[in-house]
Amino acid sequence: MSRDSNHLNRRELMQTSLLAALGAGLNIDSAVDAASQTLEITTFQVDATPPIGHPCCGGWITPIQVVDDRQLGLGLILRGAGAPVVILAVDWTGILNESHLQLRTAIAEAVGTKPDRVAIQCVHPHNAPFADQQAEKLLASAPGEPPHTLNIEFFNKFTLSAAAAAKASLDHFQPLTHVGIGQAKVDQVAANRRIKGPDGKLRAMRGSACNDEKLRAEPEGLIDPFLKTVSFWNGDKAVAALHYYACHPMSYYGDGRATPDFCGLAREKRRADDPQVMQIYFDGCGGNIAAGKYNDGSKEQRPILRDKIYTAMVAAWKATEKHPLTQYVWRTEPVTLPPRSEPAYSMETQRKALMDANVAKPYRGRASMIIAWLERQSRPIDITCLDLGPAKIVHLPGEPFIEYQLQAQRAKPQGFVCVAGYGDGGTWYIPTAAAYPEGGYEVSVAFVGPASEAIINQAVEKVLG
C-alpha cells in the first residue's frame, strides 16, 4: 500500500469517528483529522507547596507546620489535533467548584485552548490544601470563629504560576510519534475499606491506616490491583509517563507535615531514575479504597508503601508496548449530578450549621462546601476522555468508588482504559447507588444522590467512543 493511500484510509477513519461523535451529541471540536497534523507534546511543572499555617484537608486537621516534601503540579500539553489539550495532576486533597474552573480557565487562556480541554485532577494526600474559594468566602462572613479552609491569596498565586508554567512550556514542544501502554500488579497496598456484614449493611470501615488486627485480617474486597502506565514518545525517546492506580494515598496524616505521601513519593523516586522523563501520578477511583489492610499507620510504613508503588511503576514500564500514534481525540460530556434530596443536606439545614457559632468547626467547614456545591448546580461537570487509540484516559470528578473504574474498563473490554478520579471535587464522594442504603462514612459525605451512578456511567460510555 502506498503512503498516500494509507494516509487516505486514516483520513476516512477519522471522518467516520467525527460522524459518530456528531451522532452521539458529544463535544466534537476535537474530533478532527490528526493524520494530516504534526502531533506534538510538551510538559510543565509548578510548585504547589502551601505556606506554613495553611489549612489541610479543608481545615479538618492540623494546618501545615513544616514541609517534609514539596507538593507539585505536573502536567503535559498535546497539540496537533484541534486546540491544545492539557492534563495536570496536583498534589492537593482537592480543587472544587469555581476554584477548579478558575484554574482550568487560566491555563486554557495561557496556552490558547478552551477550559473543557483542560483536565485537572488531584493526587489526594490529606496534609495538603482543599481549594474551594466560595466555601472560604462563606466562612469569612459567618459569625463567631469559623474555620478556615483555604488561603485564597495563595490559591490565586498558584493559579498564576500554573498558567505561566504552562505558557512557558510552549517553547519546548517536540514531536509525538508513539504511545506506550503497560501495567503491573501492585503487591499488598489497596484494599476495600467498606466491610459488610451478612445483611449487606456496612459492618466496619478499614481506613488509610488500621491497627485493628481483626479488620486487617478481613479480605481485600473489591479493588483494581493493577497500576497502568501510558507513556508518550518522540521516536525512541520517552517524554512522559502517566501512572494510574486506585487507592487513597495516605500512610499517615494530620501531623501538619506537608507531603504528597507515598504515591507522590513513589512518583518522585521514579523521576530520579531518569529526570528527562516527566512522571505524573493519578489516583484512580479510590473513594472506597485505602491501604488500611496493609498499613498500621506507623511512620515506618510510608517508605514501604512508597516502594511498592515504585516497584509497580518500574514493572509497568518494563512491560510497555509502543504503538505508532497517528491520531488522538478529546471527547467531553457535560453532566449535571443531582444533589442529595434528604433534609439533612438541604440549603436551609446547611446555612443554619454555617451560621451557628456553637457548631463544631469541621461541620461548619463542611456546610460551607455543601452550600458552594448547591449554589453551582446550574454549571455542569465535564467528564472527558483522551482517546489515544491503544489507550483511553477518562477523567472523573470527586471521589468515585472503584466500581466506576471497573465499569469503564468493562465498557471497553479489549482496550487499555485508565481512569483518573479527583477532578472537580465539588461532589465530594460519589458512591454507587447500592451503597447509599448500606450507610457508612463515604455515603455520609457524598454531596450527590444515588441517581448519579447511571448518569456517570452513561457519560463514560459516550466519551470512550
N, C-alpha and C positions, 0 to 999 in steps of 0.2 A: 504494500500500500504506500502511495506517495505521501510525502509530508503534507501537501496541500489537501489531499482527500482526508487524511487523518484529522487535520485542523477543521475541515468542514464537518466531520462527524461530531467533533467535540462541540462545535457551534450549534448543531442541530440538537444535541443532548441538552445544552444549556437553554435553548429556546423551549424545549419540552418542559424543562424544570420551571421556566418562567411562566408558561401557561398553567402548569399545575399550581403554582403559587397564587396566580390570579384567581383560579377556581376555588382555592381554599380560603380566600379572603385575607391572606397574610399581608403584612408589610413587605412589599416586594421591590423597594427601590434598591435592594442589594442583590436581587436576582438578575444579574447581568452576565454577559459573556466574558468570563475571565480568561478564556482561552486566547483571546486576542489582546490581553493585557500582560504587562510585566508585573508579576506578583512580587511584593517587597515586604520586609519586616524590619522593625527597629524595636529596641527595648529601652525602658527607663526605670529609674529608682528615685524614691523620695523618702526622706526621714519622717517617720510618723511618731517618734518617741514623744510622749506627753511631758510637760514640765512637772517639777516637783509640786505636790499638792493637788494634782489633777484628780478628779473623781475617777474611780474604777467601777466598771460594770454598772454604770448609771447611778453611782452613789451608794450601792448596796454594801460595798466592802471598803476596807481601808484604802484611802487615796494613796497616790504614788509618794513613796518615801525615798526611794533610791532606784537607780536604773541598773539592773543586772545585765540586761541585753537590750540592744536597740530594737525598736519596733519600726518596721519599714512598710512602704507601699512599693510593690514590684509589679511592673506592667509591660505589655507589649502592644505594638500598633501594627496592623496589617493594612496594606493598601494595594490597589490594582484591580479590585472588583467592586466598583462603586465607591462611595465615600469611605474614608478610613474606618476601621474597626479597632476599638480599644478594649483590652481586658486587663483589669487591675485587681490585685489582691492586697488587702491592707491588714496589718497585724493588730486589729482592734476587735472589741467584742461585737460591735455592730454599728451600722450607719443607717439612720431611719428617716423615712418620710421626706420632708423638704430638704433635709441635710443631704440625703442621698441624691436627690435631684440637683441640688446646688453643685455638688462635686462633679456629677456627670456632665452637667451643662458647662461648667468652667473648662473641663478637659476637652469636651467636644468643640467648644469655641476656639480653644488653643490650637487644635490640630485640624480644624476645618471639616468637622463631621457633625452628626446630629446626636443628641443625648440618647436616643434609643439605639444607637450603635456603640454605646459605651456600657460595658458590663463591669460593675464594681462589686466585689464580694469581700467578706471579712473572714479571717482565719479563726476568730472567735476565742482567743485567750481572754481570761477574765481580769487579770491585772492590766487593764487597758481601757481606753475610752469607749463609751457607748454614746454615739453622737446623735442627738435629736434636739436641734435648736428650738423648735417650737415648744417642746416639753420644758426646756430650761427657761424659756420666757414665761411660760405659765407659772412655774415655780417662783420666779422672781417677783411676780405680782401677788403671791399668796401670803397670807398673814403669818405671824409668828416667826419661827426659824425653820423654814422649809429646807430640804436637802438641795444640794447642787448636783447636777448630772453631767454637765459639760462646761468647759471654758470656751465660750463662743469665740473669743478673740483668737485663741489657739486654733480652733477649727477653721476659722476664716484664713489664718496664715497657712495652715496646711493645704487648704483648697488652692490658694495662690501658688504655693510651692509645687503641688502636684501638677497643676496646669503648666507651670513654667518648665518643669522637668519633661513633661510630655512634648511640649513645643520644641525644646532644645534637642530632643532625640530625633526630630525630623531631618536633621542634618546628617544622620548616620544610618539611613536606610540601606539595606543590602538585599540582593535577590533572594527570593524564597522559592526554592525548587522542589523540596521534598518535605513530606510529613512522616514522622515515625510513630509507631504505636507499640507499647509493651506493657506488661503487667506482671505483678508478683504478689504472692500471698504474704500478708503481714502476720507475723507469729506472735500470738498472745498479747494483743493490745485492745481491740474493740470487743465490747460485749453489750448486749441489750440491757438497758438499765431498768426496764419495767418488768418486774417478776409477778406473774399472775398465779392466782390460786385455782383450785378445781372448778370454782364457779365462774371463771373467766374474768373476775374482777381483779384489780391490781392488789397484790398482796404486799409487795415491798418494792423499794427503789434502791438500786445499786448505782451510786453516782460516780463522779470522776475519780474519787478515792473512796475506798471502803475498807474498814478494819474489822468488819463482821465476818468471821471465817465461814459461817453458815451461808451467808449470802454470796460470798466469793466462791463457794463450792457449787453454787447453782450453775446450770448450763449457760453457755454463751448466749443462747437465744438467737433471734433473727438478726443477722448482720450482713454486710458485704465484706468478705475478708480480703478483697483484692485492692491493692494500690495500682492505679492506672497512670501511665505516663504518656503524654503526647509531646513529641518533640518537633522542632522546626529547623530546617536545614538549608544552608546555601551550599549546594553541591555536597562535598564531603565534610563540610564544616558545620558543626552543631551551633545554633544560635541561641535557642531557648528550649527549656524542658518544663512542661506543666504537669504537676503531680496532683492526683485526686484520691482522697481517702476519707471515708465517713467515720468520724469519731470526735466527740468533744476533746479538744486538745489540751486539757488541763491535767497536770500531775498533782499540783497543789497550788493554792492561791489564797488571796485575802490577807497577805502579809505586806502589801504596799510596795512590792519589788517588781518593777516593770520588766516584762519579758514576753516574747512570743510563745513561750512554753515549748513543750517537747516537739511538737510538729514543726514549729518555726525554727527551732534549733537544729532539727534534722535537715531542714532545707539549707540552713547556713553551713552546716558541715558538708553537705553535698556541693554547695557553691565553692567551698575551699578546695575541692578536688580539681576544679577547672574554672577559674574565675572568668574565663571568656564566655562561658555558657550561663545565661540567665536562668536560674532555677526559681520557679514560682509554685507555691503550695496552696491548694484549695481544699477546704473542708467540704465534704460531700453532704449528704442528707443525714447529719449526725444528731438530729434533735432528740432521739431516744437511744443514742449510742454513747458510751463512755468507756473509760479504761478501768472502772472500779473492780472488775473481777480480777485484774492482774496488778492492781495498784493499791497499796495500803496508805498512800499519801505521804510517805516518808521522803525526805529530800534525796535519799539515795536512788529513788525510783525514777527521777526525772531523766538522768543520763541513760538509764537502761531503756526507758520508753523511747527516748530520742534515737538511740542506736537501732532499735527495732524498725522504726520508720525509715531511718537512713539505709539500713540493710535492704529493705524492700525497694527503695528508690534505686539503689545500685543494681539490684537484680532485675528490676523492670527495664533499666537502661540496657543491661546486657541482653535482655530478651527482645529488644526493639527491632522491629521490621520497618524498613524505609520504603516509602511509596512516592513516585513522582506526583507532584501536586500541580494539577492543570487548572484547577478552579476551586473557589470556595464560595459559599453562600451564607449570608447572615439573615436569619429569619426572626421576626418579632411578633409576638401575640400578646396584646394588652388584655389584662383580665381585671375584673372587679371582684374581689373576695368579700363575701358578706361578713359583717361584724357579728359578734356574739349577740344573741337575742335575749339572754337571761337578764333580769333586772339588775343583778349584781354588776354587770358590765355596761350598764346604760350611762349615757352622758350625765344624767341627773345624779346618779349614785357616785360617779367618779368626781364630779365637781364638788360634791359635799365632802368627799375624802380629801381632795386637794385643799380646800379652804378651811379644813378643821385642824387647828394647830395641835390638837390632842392626839391626832392620828400619828402612828409611828412613821418616822421619816421614809423608810423604804416603801411604805404603802402610798405615801403622798407622791413619791417619785414615780411609782408605777401608775398611779392615777393620772399624772401629767402625760405619760406616754400613751395611755389608753385614749385620753381626750385628743391628743395630737393625731392618733390613728383615726378616730371617729371624724375629726374635722377634715381629713384629707380624702374622704370617700368619693368625692367627685373626680379624683385623678386616679386612673388605673395603675396597676403594676405591670411592667414589661417582663414577660418570660421570653428568653431569647435562646437561640442556638447558633453556634458556629459550625457549619457543616463543611468539613474538610474532605469529604469523600470517604476515605477509610475510617476516619474518626469524626464523631459528632460530640460537641460540648454544649451541654444545656446549663443555663444559669437560672436558678430559682431564688425566690425571696425567703426571708425569715429563717426559722429553724425547722426545716421539714423533717418528718420521720423517715427512717430508712426505707419504708415501703415505697415512697415516691421514687427513689433511686432505682430500686429493683423493678418497679413498674416501667420506668423509662427504658431500662435495658431489655425488658420483655417486649416492648413495643418495636424494638429493632434487634431481634434475637441473633441475627447474623452480623450485626455491626459492633463497633467498638464505641460504646456510649459512656461518656464521662459526665458526671453531674456535679455542679458546684452549688451548694446552698449558701445561705447567709448573704444574700443580696440585700435588697431593700428590707430592712429589719422591722418596719412598722408593724408587721403582723405578729411579732414575737413568734411563739411556737406555732407550727402547722401540723397538728396530729392527723391521723386518718379519721374518717367518720366513725369507725368502730371503736376508736379509743375514747371518745367522749363519755359514753356511759360507764366505761371502766374507771374513770377518775384518775387521780394522780397529779403530781406537780405539773407535768408538762401541759396537761389539759387545763389546769387552773390558770396558767399564764399564756394561754392561746387567746389572741385577740380576734381570731376569725372563727366562724362557725363551721359545723361539720359538712356543709354543702361545698366547702372549698375543695375537698378532695377531688370530686368529679370535675370541677372547673379546671383545676391544675392539670390533672391527668389528660384531659381533652386538649388543653393548650400545648402540653408537651408533645403529644402525638402530632399535632399540627406543625410545630416548629422542627420536629425531627424530619419532616418531609415525607 
